[in-house]
Amino acid sequence: MIDAFEPFRKLWETVNSFNESSLRWVNDMCVKNIKANEVVQKVDGWHRDCFFLQKRLAEKSPEAVSIINHIKEDIEKFQLYIPLIQALSNEALKTTHWEELSEIAKLEEPLNADTVTVKTLIDMGINHYIE
């Protein structure tokens, strides 16, 4: 019985972990304090888990597969922000880099590297300037 429940527990854990972590990374943490390698590793793991769970639950629970598809979409949307996180969480960035980025993006006030979040950067359209 426990083995039959395991994929559902793993699905719950994956959804909960992704939702909590992604919200924290995007809304709460200053981008320069995010550890990009950790983000990539966790996001890749959740994505892999979704494929594994989809195979295990396909015949058992169409409802679970629907949840898996939904979280996979959310993960794939989040993956679009990874280049932004990788570029701007780099410890080598100096004040001049933030000033240049602000200038390129034609912002009225320069970005404050000590407080800016991923959400703020996305809302300002900065993600469009990151290659």
N, C-alpha and C positions, 0 to 999 in steps of 0.2 A: 504494500500500500504506500509506503514512504517513497519507494522508487517511482511510483506512478505520479506522485505529487511533485517530485523534484523539478521537472521542467516548468511547472507553474510557479514554484518558489523562485526559480532562477529568472523567469520572466518578470515577476514582481520586483525582484532585486535589481534587475537591469533597468527597468522603467524608473524606479525610484532613484537609483543612483545617478542615472543620466539627468533626470529632471532637476534634482538638487544641485548637482555639480554644474550643469550648464547655466542654470539661473545664477548661481554664485559667480561663475566666471564672467558672465555677460553683464550682470547688473550690480554686483556688490564689490568685486575686486578691482583695484586699480590695475590697469593693463600691464604696467611694468612689473607688478608683483606676481603675475601669473607665470607658472612654469610650463612653457609651451610643450616641452617633451612629455610631461605628465599628461597634458591635455590630449596630445596626439595618441599616446599609448592607451589612455582610457577610452577615447572615442573609437579607436580601431577595435578594441576589445569588445565594446558594446555592439558594434556593427557585426563583428564575427558571431557574438552570442545570438544576435537576432537570426542570422542564417541557420545556425545550429538549432535554435528553438523552433524555427519555422518547419524544419524537417521533422523534428520530434513530435510536434503538436499538430501537424497538418491533418492527420486523420482523426485525432482525438478531440480537437476543439476548434471549429471554425471561428469561434469568438476570440480565442486566443490568437489565432493567425491574424485576425483583424487588428488586434492590439499591436501585434508584432509589426505589421505593415505600417501602422500609424507611427510607432516609435522609430522605425527605420527611416521614415520620411523626415521626422524631426532631427534625427542624427545626421542625415544627409544635408539638411538645411544648415545645421550647426557647422558641418564640415566646411562650408563656404567661408566661415569666419576664421578658420585656422590660419590661413596665410597672414591675415591681419594680426592675429595673436602672436604668431611666430615673429613677425617683423617688428612689432612694437613692444614686445616683452624682452627684446634683446638688451642685455646689460650694457652693451657697447654704445647704445644710443645716448647721445649727449644733448644738452639743452639746445645746441645749434641745430641738431637734427629735427627736434620738435618744432623749432622756429621755422625751419625750411618747409616742413610738412604743412604747417599752418599757412605759410605764404603760398605754397602750391595750391592748397585747397581754398585760398582766398578767404580765410577766416578773419573776422574783424579783430578778434583777440587771440593771442597765441595759446596753443594747447598747454595745459598744465600737466606735465608728466607724472606728478605726484598724486593727482586726483582723478584723472580721466579714466572712464570705464569703457569697455568694449561697446556697450549700448550707446554711450555718448558718441563714440567714434562712428558707429553705424548711422546714428541719427544725423550726424553732420555729413555723411557721405564719404568719410575718409577711406572706407574700404575700397572705393573705386580708384583710389590713387596707389594702392598697394599691388605690386606685381608678384 
